[in-house]
Amino acid sequence: MAVSRLLIEYDGGAFHGWARQPGWRTVQIALEDALGVVLREPVTLSVAGRTDRGVHAWGQVASYVGPAARVASLNALLPRDVAVLACEAGPEGFDARRDALSRTYCYRVLGRPARSAIEAGRALWWPHALDFAALCECADALRGIHDFSAFTPSESHHTHFHRHVLDARWERAGAPGAQLLEFWIGADSFMRTMNRVLVGTMLEVAGGRRAVSDFVALLNGAPRSAAGATAPAHGLALAGVRYGPEIGW
């Protein structure tokens, strides 16, 4: 049967995450409802990254069994905080989640004394001192295969806690003097709230509350209580998903 794929962006602020949950407003429900109207048949989506409540996406990928739908028709039905950027036929048997090689996330931090009216829902406001060099040291330590059990809830459904981080870095973003920092991380897969706990813990290092060496030690496996606070969801976005060359996205 025909398989189609979607490239999607959304503002997660008013959504209760990606996954369909009865009684809650979720991205999956919004998209499946729109697809059902356009295609005149029910559709079930497979998604590359099941984002949590409040997390945004700039390059989410989903797939479904069925013909491709017109982007304009879908966007006419979708709410303003979710948009389909592309919808096209995918390779035979393509599954957005199963075939993904890696996902990349970006967490944005506004490090300045005054809050922002523009970035309020897109970046964490951090009015405290930040040691940028310490943040970069922490990011450098993340590359490779590590045990991230300290960075996911202790009641997590995960049974395997090792993840392969392909890239991790902090960057200064925006115009000169914007004081906007971005943490980029790409890995084969992620665990629940993993990126947000990583950011929360690194900010403690950057604020002088713990040493870089303490952060590095957590990568050998530790209880959740040993790591820092979970950074708020609104600073995080799924930036993109990587697939093999035979898939084309």
Secondary structure, 3 states (H helix, E strand, C coil): CCEEEEEEEECHHHCCCCCCCCCCCCHHHHHHHHHHHHHCCCCCCEECCCCCCCCEEEEEEEEEECCCCCHHHHHHHCCCCEEEEEEEECCCCCCCCCCCCEEEEEEEEECCCCCCCCCCCCCEECCCCCCHHHHHHHHHHHCEEEECHHHCCCCCCCCCCEEEEEEEEEEEECCCCCCEEEEEEEECCCCCCHHHHHHHHHHHHHCCCCCHHHHHHHCECCCHHHCCCCCCHHHEEEEEEECCCCCCC
